Amino acid sequence: MSRRVYDEIRSAVEARGGTMTYVPTGKRAWDIWLDGKHLRAEYDSGRFPDLDECYTPKVANPKHYSDYRTPLVPGAINRLLAKLR
């Protein structure tokens, strides 16, 4: 079985009753909905900063989504969900 993109974040959002869906048109983004609140995590310069920063950096100054790896940084999900408005 293959790993879903941003699986750890998607699973955490879904476990709380929310959704996380990819928006491929226009400016690429991930929409996160939870308890009637929303966050649009937009693509910027080779990465999705709001999402990628939840993961552990592989390099000192990450600039691309491939510069991150699992596991998630401790507290990352709570910090991400705090951005929902």
N, C-alpha and C positions, 0 to 999 in steps of 0.2 A: 504494500500500500504506500502510495507516495504522500509526502507531507504537503499540506495546503500552504499556500503563501500566507505568511504572518499567522500561522496556525496557533501559536501560543496566545497571541492577542485575541484572535477570533474566538478561540475556545473560552477564554476568560469573559469576553463580552457575552457570548451565547449562554454561558453558565449563569450569568446574572439576569438572563431573560432579554438581552438585547440582540441587535443584528449588526453585522459588519459586511458591507457589500462594496465591490469594486465598481467604479464609474469610469468606463473606458473612453467616453466621448468628451469632447471639449478639453478642458484641463483635467488630465487624469487625476483621480482621487479615490479615496476610500471613505465611504459614509458610515459612521458609527451612530447608532440610535440606541438609547437606553432610557427607560422611564420618561419618555417624551422629550428628552434632550438630545442634541445632535452635535456631532463634530465632523467636519469635512477635513480629512487629512490629505492635503494636496501634494502632488508631485513637484519637486523642485530640484533641478540640477543633478539628476541621476539618483534621486532617493525620495522617500516619503519621510521627511524629518520627524514628524510627530510619532510615527510608528517605529522607524529605525532606531531612534534614540532609546527605545524601550529595551533594545538588545545590547549585549556586551560588545564593545568595540574590539575589532581584531587589530587595528592599527592606532597609532597615537592621535592622528587627526583625520577621522573618517569623513569621506566626501561622497561615498557611493553606497548603495544598499548592500553591496557585497563586502563592505568593510565592517560588517557586523555579524555576530553569530549568536546562537543560543548559548547559554541560558539568558533569560530576561534579567535585567538589572533589578535588584531588590526594590520594591515599592513602585516599579515602573507602571504597572496597571493602574494603581490608584492615582498616580500623577496624570496619566493619560485621561482617565475618566473624569478627573477634576476639570478638564478643559471643555467638557460638554456644556453647551448652553441651551 
